[in-house]
Amino acid sequence: QVQLVESGGGLVQPGGSLTLSCAASGMIGSIGRMAWFRQAPGKQRELVADTFSGGRTTYADSVKGRFTISRDNAKVYLQMNSLKPEDTAVYLCYVLFWRGGVSSDSWGQGTQVTVSS
């Protein structure tokens, strides 16, 4: 069973920075994709950024130039700069992996990010 544990959330003032971390553990074969999603109250879950096994990364338009995703083996990070109140949400880590030729995925429980003065 694969587990994802996020950390790094908290309360920050507008314009501030936070770094989220996510560590995957368990019987992971090879990782194809790691991503950060977020979900604000009353809104749908949305993709923030993701990184693929070949090194390609993608970002939501709303965070381009402010957020940076990076990966180190089974850990993924999200550096968030110039935070805005609209970035307030629960941030969830996601992994897509292969084991024994079968793909599976897993979600973390989420970490709260609140941007407020």
RODO-2510 file (C-alpha; in nm, 4 decimals, decimal comma):
residues 117
     n   res          X          Y          Z
     1     q     0,0000     0,0000     0,0000
     2     v     0,1335     0,3397    -0,1001
     3     q     0,1094     0,6281     0,1431
     4     l     0,1601     0,9975     0,0771
     5     v     0,2358     1,2331     0,3619
     6     e     0,2218     1,6074     0,3043
     7     s     0,3720     1,8786     0,5195
     8     g     0,4494     2,2483     0,5075
     9     g     0,1068     2,4081     0,5042
    10     g     0,0076     2,6930     0,7303
    11     l    -0,0991     3,0531     0,7570
    12     v     0,0909     3,3137     0,5568
    13     q     0,0339     3,6770     0,4688
    14     p    -0,0332     3,7854     0,1127
    15     g     0,2934     3,8100    -0,0760
    16     g     0,4560     3,5492     0,1436
    17     s     0,6023     3,2097     0,0623
    18     l     0,5543     2,8503     0,1656
    19     t     0,7073     2,5213     0,0591
    20     l     0,4981     2,2063     0,0613
    21     s     0,6559     1,8630     0,0784
    22     c     0,5143     1,5214     0,0029
    23     a     0,6840     1,1891     0,0647
    24     a     0,5606     0,8674    -0,0928
    25     s     0,6288     0,5381     0,0796
    26     g     0,5253     0,1792     0,0328
    27     m     0,5470    -0,0685    -0,2497
    28     i     0,6059     0,1753    -0,5327
    29     g     0,7521     0,0350    -0,8514
    30     s     0,8254     0,3240    -1,0810
    31     i     0,6713     0,6676    -1,0587
    32     g     0,5210     0,8153    -1,3699
    33     r     0,3752     1,1363    -1,2369
    34     m     0,3611     1,3359    -0,9166
    35     a     0,1322     1,6311    -0,8767
    36     w    -0,0200     1,8869    -0,6455
    37     f    -0,3901     1,9578    -0,6551
    38     r    -0,5886     2,1983    -0,4422
    39     q    -0,9454     2,2310    -0,3327
    40     a    -1,1011     2,5424    -0,1852
    41     p    -1,4333     2,5357     0,0022
    42     g    -1,7236     2,5082    -0,2397
    43     k    -1,4969     2,4641    -0,5402
    44     q    -1,3853     2,1716    -0,7498
    45     r    -1,0462     2,0139    -0,7033
    46     e    -0,7998     2,1620    -0,9503
    47     l    -0,4554     2,0696    -1,0736
    48     v    -0,1899     2,3125    -0,9521
    49     a     0,1236     2,1574    -1,0988
    50     d     0,2638     1,8208    -1,1983
    51     t     0,5920     1,6615    -1,2913
    52     f     0,6416     1,3590    -1,5115
    53     s     0,9061     1,0891    -1,5180
    54     g     1,0756     1,2449    -1,8191
    55     g     1,1147     1,5756    -1,6363
    56     r     0,8306     1,7656    -1,7992
    57     t     0,6315     1,9934    -1,5703
    58     t     0,3017     2,1722    -1,6137
    59     y     0,1359     2,4495    -1,4167
    60     a    -0,2097     2,5963    -1,3848
    61     d    -0,2246     2,9395    -1,5455
    62     s    -0,3148     3,0918    -1,2103
    63     v     0,0179     2,9879    -1,0532
    64     k     0,2629     3,0200    -1,3425
    65     g     0,5625     3,2283    -1,2482
    66     r     0,4830     3,2017    -0,8765
    67     f     0,4911     2,8287    -0,7973
    68     t     0,7635     2,5749    -0,8734
    69     i     0,7237     2,1987    -0,8553
    70     s     1,0256     1,9746    -0,8088
    71     r     1,0840     1,6095    -0,7392
    72     d     1,3565     1,4066    -0,5690
    73     n     1,2952     1,0339    -0,6104
    74     a     0,9718     0,9635    -0,4207
    75     k     0,9377     1,3153    -0,2799
    76     v     0,7718     1,6088    -0,4476
    77     y     0,7854     1,9724    -0,3442
    78     l     0,5853     2,2819    -0,4239
    79     q     0,7585     2,6147    -0,3709
    80     m     0,4913     2,8827    -0,3530
    81     n     0,5895     3,2490    -0,3783
    82     s     0,3887     3,5705    -0,3989
    83     l     0,0935     3,3986    -0,2392
    84     k    -0,2521     3,5474    -0,2824
    85     p    -0,5701     3,5030    -0,0787
    86     e    -0,7172     3,3071    -0,3688
    87     d    -0,4449     3,0457    -0,3191
    88     t    -0,6142     2,9470     0,0078
    89     a    -0,7110     2,5806    -0,0163
    90     v    -0,6317     2,2304     0,0967
    91     y    -0,3363     2,1133    -0,1108
    92     l    -0,3235     1,7448    -0,1956
    93     c    -0,0360     1,5371    -0,3233
    94     y    -0,0923     1,2767    -0,5957
    95     v     0,1216     1,0001    -0,7429
    96     l     0,0750     0,7747    -1,0466
    97     f     0,2977     0,4707    -1,0429
    98     w     0,3515     0,1299    -1,2001
    99     r     0,4080    -0,1920    -1,0149
   100     g     0,4211    -0,5284    -1,1878
   101     g     0,3082    -0,3706    -1,5136
   102     v    -0,0082    -0,2290    -1,3592
   103     s    -0,0659     0,1403    -1,3017
   104     s    -0,2138     0,2702    -0,9800
   105     d    -0,2463     0,6011    -0,8069
   106     s    -0,2666     0,7373    -0,4588
   107     w    -0,3670     1,0608    -0,2848
   108     g    -0,2426     1,2282     0,0281
   109     q    -0,4779     1,3573     0,2946
   110     g    -0,3976     1,7196     0,2232
   111     t    -0,2409     2,0142     0,3986
   112     q    -0,4164     2,3439     0,4589
   113     v    -0,2729     2,6632     0,3130
   114     t    -0,4329     2,9869     0,4260
   115     v    -0,3284     3,3208     0,2815
   116     s    -0,4637     3,6063     0,4886
   117     s    -0,3563     3,9263     0,6560
***
